[in-house]
Amino acid sequence: MKKIFIMLCCGAGISSGMLATRTRNAAKNKEIPVTVEARSESEVAEYFSVIDILFLGPHYASQQKEFQKHAGRYHIPVIVVPQEIYGRLDGEALLELAIRTVTHAPEN
């Protein structure tokens, strides 16, 4: 499996930062090669050329179409983190969702 670059878009970054850490830990425990970063909304566009998937915190759900419009040029799926994953800061579930999405995405 190629290394997957997961980006989490967040506001203040506290919850998303913790979710990113838990996702990295889950990947390490499963020996799955990933990079997981949590960045603010204003920084996300700088990473479109290198990320494989963009997750939005639930509070950004209303902006999903706008993010997808920009990410679409790079064939990057944009997904709102399900509330049950975000609320529990479930890094393992987020990792599984990312892998399922990226491995089923159409090739560029």
PDB file as gemmi writes it, atoms N, CA and C in Angstrom:
CRYST1    1.000    1.000    1.000  90.00  90.00  90.00 P 1                      
ATOM      1  N   MET A   1       0.840  -1.182   0.000  1.00  0.00           N  
ATOM      2  CA  MET A   1       0.000   0.000   0.000  1.00  0.00           C  
ATOM      3  C   MET A   1       0.881   1.239   0.000  1.00  0.00           C  
ATOM      4  N   LYS A   2       0.540   2.175  -0.882  1.00  0.00           N  
ATOM      5  CA  LYS A   2       1.308   3.420  -0.904  1.00  0.00           C  
ATOM      6  C   LYS A   2       0.925   4.267   0.303  1.00  0.00           C  
ATOM      7  N   LYS A   3       1.806   5.125   0.699  1.00  0.00           N  
ATOM      8  CA  LYS A   3       1.536   5.993   1.840  1.00  0.00           C  
ATOM      9  C   LYS A   3       0.379   6.918   1.513  1.00  0.00           C  
ATOM     10  N   ILE A   4      -0.551   7.055   2.457  1.00  0.00           N  
ATOM     11  CA  ILE A   4      -1.734   7.895   2.286  1.00  0.00           C  
ATOM     12  C   ILE A   4      -1.537   9.175   3.084  1.00  0.00           C  
ATOM     13  N   PHE A   5      -1.810  10.310   2.448  1.00  0.00           N  
ATOM     14  CA  PHE A   5      -1.714  11.610   3.128  1.00  0.00           C  
ATOM     15  C   PHE A   5      -3.137  12.078   3.418  1.00  0.00           C  
ATOM     16  N   ILE A   6      -3.458  12.099   4.710  1.00  0.00           N  
ATOM     17  CA  ILE A   6      -4.784  12.493   5.184  1.00  0.00           C  
ATOM     18  C   ILE A   6      -4.692  13.904   5.760  1.00  0.00           C  
ATOM     19  N   MET A   7      -5.577  14.784   5.304  1.00  0.00           N  
ATOM     20  CA  MET A   7      -5.630  16.149   5.832  1.00  0.00           C  
ATOM     21  C   MET A   7      -6.960  16.336   6.552  1.00  0.00           C  
ATOM     22  N   LEU A   8      -6.877  16.903   7.752  1.00  0.00           N  
ATOM     23  CA  LEU A   8      -8.069  17.267   8.520  1.00  0.00           C  
ATOM     24  C   LEU A   8      -8.163  18.775   8.542  1.00  0.00           C  
ATOM     25  N   CYS A   9      -9.278  19.303   8.119  1.00  0.00           N  
ATOM     26  CA  CYS A   9      -9.507  20.741   8.145  1.00  0.00           C  
ATOM     27  C   CYS A   9     -10.257  21.074   9.422  1.00  0.00           C  
ATOM     28  N   CYS A  10      -9.701  22.016  10.159  1.00  0.00           N  
ATOM     29  CA  CYS A  10     -10.286  22.333  11.452  1.00  0.00           C  
ATOM     30  C   CYS A  10     -10.304  23.843  11.673  1.00  0.00           C  
ATOM     31  N   GLY A  11     -10.918  24.227  12.746  1.00  0.00           N  
ATOM     32  CA  GLY A  11     -10.943  25.640  13.125  1.00  0.00           C  
ATOM     33  C   GLY A  11      -9.776  25.922  14.047  1.00  0.00           C  
ATOM     34  N   ALA A  12     -10.022  25.848  15.340  1.00  0.00           N  
ATOM     35  CA  ALA A  12      -8.980  26.109  16.330  1.00  0.00           C  
ATOM     36  C   ALA A  12      -7.955  24.989  16.370  1.00  0.00           C  
ATOM     37  N   GLY A  13      -8.372  23.790  15.983  1.00  0.00           N  
ATOM     38  CA  GLY A  13      -7.422  22.700  15.848  1.00  0.00           C  
ATOM     39  C   GLY A  13      -7.275  21.776  17.033  1.00  0.00           C  
ATOM     40  N   ILE A  14      -7.941  22.030  18.124  1.00  0.00           N  
ATOM     41  CA  ILE A  14      -7.753  21.188  19.302  1.00  0.00           C  
ATOM     42  C   ILE A  14      -8.334  19.798  19.064  1.00  0.00           C  
ATOM     43  N   SER A  15      -9.614  19.713  18.730  1.00  0.00           N  
ATOM     44  CA  SER A  15     -10.233  18.408  18.500  1.00  0.00           C  
ATOM     45  C   SER A  15      -9.621  17.716  17.293  1.00  0.00           C  
ATOM     46  N   SER A  16      -9.445  18.450  16.203  1.00  0.00           N  
ATOM     47  CA  SER A  16      -8.883  17.849  14.997  1.00  0.00           C  
ATOM     48  C   SER A  16      -7.441  17.422  15.223  1.00  0.00           C  
ATOM     49  N   GLY A  17      -6.693  18.188  15.992  1.00  0.00           N  
ATOM     50  CA  GLY A  17      -5.321  17.806  16.315  1.00  0.00           C  
ATOM     51  C   GLY A  17      -5.274  16.508  17.096  1.00  0.00           C  
ATOM     52  N   MET A  18      -6.195  16.348  18.045  1.00  0.00           N  
ATOM     53  CA  MET A  18      -6.264  15.097  18.810  1.00  0.00           C  
ATOM     54  C   MET A  18      -6.695  13.939  17.921  1.00  0.00           C  
ATOM     55  N   LEU A  19      -7.645  14.195  17.016  1.00  0.00           N  
ATOM     56  CA  LEU A  19      -8.088  13.152  16.100  1.00  0.00           C  
ATOM     57  C   LEU A  19      -6.948  12.751  15.164  1.00  0.00           C  
ATOM     58  N   ALA A  20      -6.169  13.712  14.709  1.00  0.00           N  
ATOM     59  CA  ALA A  20      -5.015  13.411  13.852  1.00  0.00           C  
ATOM     60  C   ALA A  20      -4.012  12.534  14.602  1.00  0.00           C  
ATOM     61  N   THR A  21      -3.740  12.864  15.847  1.00  0.00           N  
ATOM     62  CA  THR A  21      -2.794  12.072  16.652  1.00  0.00           C  
ATOM     63  C   THR A  21      -3.301  10.647  16.830  1.00  0.00           C  
ATOM     64  N   ARG A  22      -4.574  10.510  17.132  1.00  0.00           N  
ATOM     65  CA  ARG A  22      -5.135   9.170  17.320  1.00  0.00           C  
ATOM     66  C   ARG A  22      -5.151   8.376  16.018  1.00  0.00           C  
ATOM     67  N   THR A  23      -5.332   9.060  14.900  1.00  0.00           N  
ATOM     68  CA  THR A  23      -5.301   8.390  13.602  1.00  0.00           C  
ATOM     69  C   THR A  23      -3.880   7.926  13.287  1.00  0.00           C  
ATOM     70  N   ARG A  24      -2.897   8.781  13.554  1.00  0.00           N  
ATOM     71  CA  ARG A  24      -1.484   8.381  13.365  1.00  0.00           C  
ATOM     72  C   ARG A  24      -1.156   7.169  14.229  1.00  0.00           C  
ATOM     73  N   ASN A  25      -1.610   7.183  15.484  1.00  0.00           N  
ATOM     74  CA  ASN A  25      -1.330   6.060  16.393  1.00  0.00           C  
ATOM     75  C   ASN A  25      -1.981   4.772  15.904  1.00  0.00           C  
ATOM     76  N   ALA A  26      -3.214   4.873  15.425  1.00  0.00           N  
ATOM     77  CA  ALA A  26      -3.904   3.688  14.888  1.00  0.00           C  
ATOM     78  C   ALA A  26      -3.142   3.132  13.691  1.00  0.00           C  
ATOM     79  N   ALA A  27      -2.676   4.022  12.825  1.00  0.00           N  
ATOM     80  CA  ALA A  27      -1.912   3.587  11.642  1.00  0.00           C  
ATOM     81  C   ALA A  27      -0.598   2.932  12.053  1.00  0.00           C  
ATOM     82  N   LYS A  28       0.057   3.505  13.036  1.00  0.00           N  
ATOM     83  CA  LYS A  28       1.329   2.940  13.514  1.00  0.00           C  
ATOM     84  C   LYS A  28       1.103   1.542  14.082  1.00  0.00           C  
ATOM     85  N   ASN A  29       0.046   1.389  14.880  1.00  0.00           N  
ATOM     86  CA  ASN A  29      -0.256   0.081  15.470  1.00  0.00           C  
ATOM     87  C   ASN A  29      -0.564  -0.970  14.413  1.00  0.00           C  
ATOM     88  N   LYS A  30      -1.150  -0.545  13.289  1.00  0.00           N  
ATOM     89  CA  LYS A  30      -1.501  -1.477  12.214  1.00  0.00           C  
ATOM     90  C   LYS A  30      -0.424  -1.536  11.129  1.00  0.00           C  
ATOM     91  N   GLU A  31       0.644  -0.772  11.350  1.00  0.00           N  
ATOM     92  CA  GLU A  31       1.745  -0.691  10.385  1.00  0.00           C  
ATOM     93  C   GLU A  31       1.257  -0.275   9.002  1.00  0.00           C  
ATOM     94  N   ILE A  32       0.392   0.731   8.985  1.00  0.00           N  
ATOM     95  CA  ILE A  32      -0.140   1.291   7.742  1.00  0.00           C  
ATOM     96  C   ILE A  32       0.563   2.624   7.501  1.00  0.00           C  
ATOM     97  N   PRO A  33       1.173   2.796   6.330  1.00  0.00           N  
ATOM     98  CA  PRO A  33       1.912   4.036   6.063  1.00  0.00           C  
ATOM     99  C   PRO A  33       0.990   5.219   5.760  1.00  0.00           C  
ATOM    100  N   VAL A  34       0.935   6.176   6.682  1.00  0.00           N  
ATOM    101  CA  VAL A  34       0.126   7.375   6.477  1.00  0.00           C  
ATOM    102  C   VAL A  34       0.848   8.603   7.009  1.00  0.00           C  
ATOM    103  N   THR A  35       0.447   9.729   6.470  1.00  0.00           N  
ATOM    104  CA  THR A  35       0.759  11.037   7.041  1.00  0.00           C  
ATOM    105  C   THR A  35      -0.591  11.636   7.370  1.00  0.00           C  
ATOM    106  N   VAL A  36      -0.732  12.161   8.566  1.00  0.00           N  
ATOM    107  CA  VAL A  36      -1.991  12.775   8.980  1.00  0.00           C  
ATOM    108  C   VAL A  36      -1.673  14.156   9.529  1.00  0.00           C  
ATOM    109  N   GLU A  37      -2.273  15.163   8.933  1.00  0.00           N  
ATOM    110  CA  GLU A  37      -2.071  16.548   9.356  1.00  0.00           C  
ATOM    111  C   GLU A  37      -3.413  17.196   9.636  1.00  0.00           C  
ATOM    112  N   ALA A  38      -3.444  18.048  10.644  1.00  0.00           N  
ATOM    113  CA  ALA A  38      -4.613  18.885  10.917  1.00  0.00           C  
ATOM    114  C   ALA A  38      -4.199  20.320  10.617  1.00  0.00           C  
ATOM    115  N   ARG A  39      -4.940  20.973   9.743  1.00  0.00           N  
ATOM    116  CA  ARG A  39      -4.622  22.346   9.336  1.00  0.00           C  
ATOM    117  C   ARG A  39      -5.876  23.198   9.358  1.00  0.00           C  
ATOM    118  N   SER A  40      -5.673  24.480   9.476  1.00  0.00           N  
ATOM    119  CA  SER A  40      -6.799  25.415   9.461  1.00  0.00           C  
ATOM    120  C   SER A  40      -7.339  25.547   8.043  1.00  0.00           C  
ATOM    121  N   GLU A  41      -8.549  26.028   7.958  1.00  0.00           N  
ATOM    122  CA  GLU A  41      -9.221  26.229   6.677  1.00  0.00           C  
ATOM    123  C   GLU A  41      -8.357  27.043   5.715  1.00  0.00           C  
ATOM    124  N   SER A  42      -7.675  28.048   6.221  1.00  0.00           N  
ATOM    125  CA  SER A  42      -6.878  28.927   5.367  1.00  0.00           C  
ATOM    126  C   SER A  42      -5.625  28.252   4.808  1.00  0.00           C  
ATOM    127  N   GLU A  43      -5.194  27.148   5.406  1.00  0.00           N  
ATOM    128  CA  GLU A  43      -3.977  26.466   4.959  1.00  0.00           C  
ATOM    129  C   GLU A  43      -4.212  25.292   4.018  1.00  0.00           C  
ATOM    130  N   VAL A  44      -5.421  24.777   3.984  1.00  0.00           N  
ATOM    131  CA  VAL A  44      -5.710  23.541   3.258  1.00  0.00           C  
ATOM    132  C   VAL A  44      -5.311  23.601   1.790  1.00  0.00           C  
ATOM    133  N   ALA A  45      -5.609  24.688   1.111  1.00  0.00           N  
ATOM    134  CA  ALA A  45      -5.339  24.789  -0.331  1.00  0.00           C  
ATOM    135  C   ALA A  45      -3.863  24.598  -0.663  1.00  0.00           C  
ATOM    136  N   GLU A  46      -2.979  24.912   0.253  1.00  0.00           N  
ATOM    137  CA  GLU A  46      -1.544  24.749   0.024  1.00  0.00           C  
ATOM    138  C   GLU A  46      -1.148  23.280  -0.118  1.00  0.00           C  
ATOM    139  N   TYR A  47      -2.004  22.369   0.309  1.00  0.00           N  
ATOM    140  CA  TYR A  47      -1.674  20.944   0.341  1.00  0.00           C  
ATOM    141  C   TYR A  47      -2.368  20.121  -0.735  1.00  0.00           C  
ATOM    142  N   PHE A  48      -3.230  20.737  -1.547  1.00  0.00           N  
ATOM    143  CA  PHE A  48      -3.987  19.969  -2.528  1.00  0.00           C  
ATOM    144  C   PHE A  48      -3.107  19.127  -3.443  1.00  0.00           C  
ATOM    145  N   SER A  49      -1.923  19.566  -3.745  1.00  0.00           N  
ATOM    146  CA  SER A  49      -1.077  18.812  -4.676  1.00  0.00           C  
ATOM    147  C   SER A  49      -0.446  17.574  -4.034  1.00  0.00           C  
ATOM    148  N   VAL A  50      -0.549  17.428  -2.716  1.00  0.00           N  
ATOM    149  CA  VAL A  50       0.112  16.290  -2.064  1.00  0.00           C  
ATOM    150  C   VAL A  50      -0.807  15.396  -1.243  1.00  0.00           C  
ATOM    151  N   ILE A  51      -2.006  15.871  -0.897  1.00  0.00           N  
ATOM    152  CA  ILE A  51      -2.874  15.044  -0.057  1.00  0.00           C  
ATOM    153  C   ILE A  51      -3.678  14.062  -0.894  1.00  0.00           C  
ATOM    154  N   ASP A  52      -4.123  12.994  -0.234  1.00  0.00           N  
ATOM    155  CA  ASP A  52      -4.945  11.979  -0.892  1.00  0.00           C  
ATOM    156  C   ASP A  52      -6.417  12.103  -0.531  1.00  0.00           C  
ATOM    157  N   ILE A  53      -6.691  12.673   0.639  1.00  0.00           N  
ATOM    158  CA  ILE A  53      -8.066  12.806   1.099  1.00  0.00           C  
ATOM    159  C   ILE A  53      -8.144  13.981   2.062  1.00  0.00           C  
ATOM    160  N   LEU A  54      -9.255  14.696   1.984  1.00  0.00           N  
ATOM    161  CA  LEU A  54      -9.479  15.833   2.876  1.00  0.00           C  
ATOM    162  C   LEU A  54     -10.714  15.552   3.713  1.00  0.00           C  
ATOM    163  N   PHE A  55     -10.524  15.579   5.022  1.00  0.00           N  
ATOM    164  CA  PHE A  55     -11.635  15.447   5.952  1.00  0.00           C  
ATOM    165  C   PHE A  55     -11.944  16.812   6.527  1.00  0.00           C  
ATOM    166  N   LEU A  56     -13.224  17.126   6.610  1.00  0.00           N  
ATOM    167  CA  LEU A  56     -13.676  18.371   7.207  1.00  0.00           C  
ATOM    168  C   LEU A  56     -14.320  18.062   8.551  1.00  0.00           C  
ATOM    169  N   GLY A  57     -14.037  18.894   9.543  1.00  0.00           N  
ATOM    170  CA  GLY A  57     -14.749  18.771  10.803  1.00  0.00           C  
ATOM    171  C   GLY A  57     -16.224  18.991  10.547  1.00  0.00           C  
ATOM    172  N   PRO A  58     -17.103  18.394  11.361  1.00  0.00           N  
ATOM    173  CA  PRO A  58     -18.539  18.526  11.147  1.00  0.00           C  
ATOM    174  C   PRO A  58     -19.007  19.978  11.048  1.00  0.00           C  
ATOM    175  N   HIS A  59     -18.333  20.879  11.709  1.00  0.00           N  
ATOM    176  CA  HIS A  59     -18.710  22.295  11.671  1.00  0.00           C  
ATOM    177  C   HIS A  59     -18.435  22.936  10.306  1.00  0.00           C  
ATOM    178  N   TYR A  60     -17.746  22.229   9.404  1.00  0.00           N  
ATOM    179  CA  TYR A  60     -17.493  22.719   8.048  1.00  0.00           C  
ATOM    180  C   TYR A  60     -18.379  22.037   7.015  1.00  0.00           C  
ATOM    181  N   ALA A  61     -19.372  21.295   7.460  1.00  0.00           N  
ATOM    182  CA  ALA A  61     -20.239  20.550   6.526  1.00  0.00           C  
ATOM    183  C   ALA A  61     -20.870  21.452   5.476  1.00  0.00           C  
ATOM    184  N   SER A  62     -21.248  22.648   5.861  1.00  0.00           N  
ATOM    185  CA  SER A  62     -21.898  23.558   4.910  1.00  0.00           C  
ATOM    186  C   SER A  62     -20.943  24.053   3.827  1.00  0.00           C  
ATOM    187  N   GLN A  63     -19.645  23.854   4.025  1.00  0.00           N  
ATOM    188  CA  GLN A  63     -18.647  24.301   3.054  1.00  0.00           C  
ATOM    189  C   GLN A  63     -18.076  23.160   2.212  1.00  0.00           C  
ATOM    190  N   GLN A  64     -18.623  21.968   2.368  1.00  0.00           N  
ATOM    191  CA  GLN A  64     -18.082  20.811   1.664  1.00  0.00           C  
ATOM    192  C   GLN A  64     -18.049  21.011   0.151  1.00  0.00           C  
ATOM    193  N   LYS A  65     -19.124  21.530  -0.433  1.00  0.00           N  
ATOM    194  CA  LYS A  65     -19.158  21.717  -1.887  1.00  0.00           C  
ATOM    195  C   LYS A  65     -18.075  22.688  -2.349  1.00  0.00           C  
ATOM    196  N   GLU A  66     -17.843  23.724  -1.583  1.00  0.00           N  
ATOM    197  CA  GLU A  66     -16.806  24.702  -1.941  1.00  0.00           C  
ATOM    198  C   GLU A  66     -15.420  24.060  -1.895  1.00  0.00           C  
ATOM    199  N   PHE A  67     -15.147  23.298  -0.841  1.00  0.00           N  
ATOM    200  CA  PHE A  67     -13.863  22.598  -0.757  1.00  0.00           C  
ATOM    201  C   PHE A  67     -13.729  21.599  -1.903  1.00  0.00           C  
ATOM    202  N   GLN A  68     -14.821  20.868  -2.204  1.00  0.00           N  
ATOM    203  CA  GLN A  68     -14.771  19.871  -3.266  1.00  0.00           C  
ATOM    204  C   GLN A  68     -14.507  20.503  -4.623  1.00  0.00           C  
ATOM    205  N   LYS A  69     -15.031  21.696  -4.830  1.00  0.00           N  
ATOM    206  CA  LYS A  69     -14.808  22.386  -6.096  1.00  0.00           C  
ATOM    207  C   LYS A  69     -13.307  22.610  -6.320  1.00  0.00           C  
ATOM    208  N   HIS A  70     -12.607  23.006  -5.283  1.00  0.00           N  
ATOM    209  CA  HIS A  70     -11.162  23.253  -5.404  1.00  0.00           C  
ATOM    210  C   HIS A  70     -10.354  21.951  -5.397  1.00  0.00           C  
ATOM    211  N   ALA A  71     -10.765  21.005  -4.582  1.00  0.00           N  
ATOM    212  CA  ALA A  71     -10.039  19.737  -4.481  1.00  0.00           C  
ATOM    213  C   ALA A  71     -10.266  18.852  -5.693  1.00  0.00           C  
ATOM    214  N   GLY A  72     -11.386  19.049  -6.374  1.00  0.00           N  
ATOM    215  CA  GLY A  72     -11.726  18.217  -7.523  1.00  0.00           C  
ATOM    216  C   GLY A  72     -10.691  18.237  -8.626  1.00  0.00           C  
ATOM    217  N   ARG A  73     -10.025  19.362  -8.792  1.00  0.00           N  
ATOM    218  CA  ARG A  73      -8.971  19.449  -9.816  1.00  0.00           C  
ATOM    219  C   ARG A  73      -7.835  18.469  -9.545  1.00  0.00           C  
ATOM    220  N   TYR A  74      -7.701  18.094  -8.296  1.00  0.00           N  
ATOM    221  CA  TYR A  74      -6.631  17.176  -7.891  1.00  0.00           C  
ATOM    222  C   TYR A  74      -7.170  15.767  -7.628  1.00  0.00           C  
ATOM    223  N   HIS A  75      -8.453  15.562  -7.896  1.00  0.00           N  
ATOM    224  CA  HIS A  75      -9.109  14.264  -7.684  1.00  0.00           C  
ATOM    225  C   HIS A  75      -9.051  13.832  -6.222  1.00  0.00           C  
ATOM    226  N   ILE A  76      -9.224  14.798  -5.328  1.00  0.00           N  
ATOM    227  CA  ILE A  76      -9.170  14.533  -3.889  1.00  0.00           C  
ATOM    228  C   ILE A  76     -10.593  14.456  -3.344  1.00  0.00           C  
ATOM    229  N   PRO A  77     -10.943  13.321  -2.718  1.00  0.00           N  
ATOM    230  CA  PRO A  77     -12.259  13.259  -2.087  1.00  0.00           C  
ATOM    231  C   PRO A  77     -12.306  14.168  -0.857  1.00  0.00           C  
ATOM    232  N   VAL A  78     -13.433  14.812  -0.663  1.00  0.00           N  
ATOM    233  CA  VAL A  78     -13.646  15.684   0.490  1.00  0.00           C  
ATOM    234  C   VAL A  78     -14.820  15.116   1.270  1.00  0.00           C  
ATOM    235  N   ILE A  79     -14.567  14.745   2.505  1.00  0.00           N  
ATOM    236  CA  ILE A  79     -15.576  14.074   3.320  1.00  0.00           C  
ATOM    237  C   ILE A  79     -15.717  14.796   4.655  1.00  0.00           C  
ATOM    238  N   VAL A  80     -16.955  14.987   5.065  1.00  0.00           N  
ATOM    239  CA  VAL A  80     -17.205  15.516   6.404  1.00  0.00           C  
ATOM    240  C   VAL A  80     -17.046  14.342   7.378  1.00  0.00           C  
ATOM    241  N   VAL A  81     -16.244  14.543   8.400  1.00  0.00           N  
ATOM    242  CA  VAL A  81     -16.036  13.484   9.392  1.00  0.00           C  
ATOM    243  C   VAL A  81     -17.385  13.192  10.056  1.00  0.00           C  
ATOM    244  N   PRO A  82     -17.818  11.940  10.021  1.00  0.00           N  
ATOM    245  CA  PRO A  82     -19.081  11.602  10.686  1.00  0.00           C  
ATOM    246  C   PRO A  82     -19.033  11.994  12.169  1.00  0.00           C  
ATOM    247  N   GLN A  83     -20.133  12.507  12.659  1.00  0.00           N  
ATOM    248  CA  GLN A  83     -20.181  13.003  14.038  1.00  0.00           C  
ATOM    249  C   GLN A  83     -19.757  11.946  15.049  1.00  0.00           C  
ATOM    250  N   GLU A  84     -20.129  10.682  14.812  1.00  0.00           N  
ATOM    251  CA  GLU A  84     -19.752   9.640  15.778  1.00  0.00           C  
ATOM    252  C   GLU A  84     -18.243   9.430  15.838  1.00  0.00           C  
ATOM    253  N   ILE A  85     -17.553   9.622  14.740  1.00  0.00           N  
ATOM    254  CA  ILE A  85     -16.088   9.517  14.735  1.00  0.00           C  
ATOM    255  C   ILE A  85     -15.481  10.752  15.376  1.00  0.00           C  
ATOM    256  N   TYR A  86     -15.982  11.914  14.991  1.00  0.00           N  
ATOM    257  CA  TYR A  86     -15.449  13.172  15.509  1.00  0.00           C  
ATOM    258  C   TYR A  86     -15.695  13.297  17.016  1.00  0.00           C  
ATOM    259  N   GLY A  87     -16.911  12.959  17.438  1.00  0.00           N  
ATOM    260  CA  GLY A  87     -17.270  13.086  18.848  1.00  0.00           C  
ATOM    261  C   GLY A  87     -16.463  12.177  19.757  1.00  0.00           C  
ATOM    262  N   ARG A  88     -16.120  10.997  19.266  1.00  0.00           N  
ATOM    263  CA  ARG A  88     -15.327  10.040  20.052  1.00  0.00           C  
ATOM    264  C   ARG A  88     -13.837  10.194  19.798  1.00  0.00           C  
ATOM    265  N   LEU A  89     -13.478  11.087  18.853  1.00  0.00           N  
ATOM    266  CA  LEU A  89     -12.079  11.228  18.430  1.00  0.00           C  
ATOM    267  C   LEU A  89     -11.503   9.851  18.103  1.00  0.00           C  
ATOM    268  N   ASP A  90     -12.256   9.116  17.276  1.00  0.00           N  
ATOM    269  CA  ASP A  90     -11.943   7.727  16.951  1.00  0.00           C  
ATOM    270  C   ASP A  90     -10.989   7.645  15.757  1.00  0.00           C  
ATOM    271  N   GLY A  91      -9.703   7.662  16.065  1.00  0.00           N  
ATOM    272  CA  GLY A  91      -8.684   7.630  15.023  1.00  0.00           C  
ATOM    273  C   GLY A  91      -8.708   6.367  14.196  1.00  0.00           C  
ATOM    274  N   GLU A  92      -9.031   5.250  14.818  1.00  0.00           N  
ATOM    275  CA  GLU A  92      -9.083   3.985  14.085  1.00  0.00           C  
ATOM    276  C   GLU A  92     -10.205   4.003  13.046  1.00  0.00           C  
ATOM    277  N   ALA A  93     -11.357   4.505  13.434  1.00  0.00           N  
ATOM    278  CA  ALA A  93     -12.485   4.576  12.492  1.00  0.00           C  
ATOM    279  C   ALA A  93     -12.194   5.564  11.362  1.00  0.00           C  
ATOM    280  N   LEU A  94     -11.544   6.673  11.684  1.00  0.00           N  
ATOM    281  CA  LEU A  94     -11.202   7.641  10.640  1.00  0.00           C  
ATOM    282  C   LEU A  94     -10.193   7.043   9.667  1.00  0.00           C  
ATOM    283  N   LEU A  95      -9.220   6.320  10.185  1.00  0.00           N  
ATOM    284  CA  LEU A  95      -8.231   5.653   9.337  1.00  0.00           C  
ATOM    285  C   LEU A  95      -8.925   4.667   8.398  1.00  0.00           C  
ATOM    286  N   GLU A  96      -9.838   3.861   8.929  1.00  0.00           N  
ATOM    287  CA  GLU A  96     -10.553   2.889   8.100  1.00  0.00           C  
ATOM    288  C   GLU A  96     -11.369   3.580   7.008  1.00  0.00           C  
ATOM    289  N   LEU A  97     -12.036   4.681   7.364  1.00  0.00           N  
ATOM    290  CA  LEU A  97     -12.808   5.435   6.378  1.00  0.00           C  
ATOM    291  C   LEU A  97     -11.901   6.000   5.284  1.00  0.00           C  
ATOM    292  N   ALA A  98     -10.760   6.517   5.678  1.00  0.00           N  
ATOM    293  CA  ALA A  98      -9.808   7.064   4.703  1.00  0.00           C  
ATOM    294  C   ALA A  98      -9.317   5.988   3.749  1.00  0.00           C  
ATOM    295  N   ILE A  99      -8.938   4.847   4.282  1.00  0.00           N  
ATOM    296  CA  ILE A  99      -8.423   3.761   3.441  1.00  0.00           C  
ATOM    297  C   ILE A  99      -9.504   3.266   2.487  1.00  0.00           C  
ATOM    298  N   ARG A 100     -10.712   3.066   3.001  1.00  0.00           N  
ATOM    299  CA  ARG A 100     -11.825   2.618   2.138  1.00  0.00           C  
ATOM    300  C   ARG A 100     -12.061   3.611   1.014  1.00  0.00           C  
ATOM    301  N   THR A 101     -12.047   4.891   1.341  1.00  0.00           N  
ATOM    302  CA  THR A 101     -12.337   5.925   0.354  1.00  0.00           C  
ATOM    303  C   THR A 101     -11.225   6.018  -0.691  1.00  0.00           C  
ATOM    304  N   VAL A 102     -10.001   6.069  -0.235  1.00  0.00           N  
ATOM    305  CA  VAL A 102      -8.860   6.251  -1.144  1.00  0.00           C  
ATOM    306  C   VAL A 102      -8.664   5.025  -2.039  1.00  0.00           C  
ATOM    307  N   THR A 103      -8.845   3.835  -1.491  1.00  0.00           N  
ATOM    308  CA  THR A 103      -8.619   2.630  -2.297  1.00  0.00           C  
ATOM    309  C   THR A 103      -9.763   2.370  -3.267  1.00  0.00           C  
ATOM    310  N   HIS A 104     -10.912   3.023  -3.054  1.00  0.00           N  
ATOM    311  CA  HIS A 104     -12.037   2.875  -3.985  1.00  0.00           C  
ATOM    312  C   HIS A 104     -12.235   4.082  -4.875  1.00  0.00           C  
ATOM    313  N   ALA A 105     -11.356   5.071  -4.725  1.00  0.00           N  
ATOM    314  CA  ALA A 105     -11.461   6.273  -5.558  1.00  0.00           C  
ATOM    315  C   ALA A 105     -10.974   5.945  -6.970  1.00  0.00           C  
ATOM    316  N   PRO A 106     -11.542   6.588  -7.986  1.00  0.00           N  
ATOM    317  CA  PRO A 106     -11.071   6.351  -9.358  1.00  0.00           C  
ATOM    318  C   PRO A 106      -9.639   6.826  -9.517  1.00  0.00           C  
ATOM    319  N   GLU A 107      -8.911   6.138 -10.359  1.00  0.00           N  
ATOM    320  CA  GLU A 107      -7.521   6.510 -10.626  1.00  0.00           C  
ATOM    321  C   GLU A 107      -7.473   7.841 -11.364  1.00  0.00           C  
ATOM    322  N   ASN A 108      -6.402   8.598 -11.113  1.00  0.00           N  
ATOM    323  CA  ASN A 108      -6.216   9.907 -11.792  1.00  0.00           C  
ATOM    324  C   ASN A 108      -5.907   9.700 -13.251  1.00  0.00           C  
TER     325      ASN A 108                                                      
END                                                                             
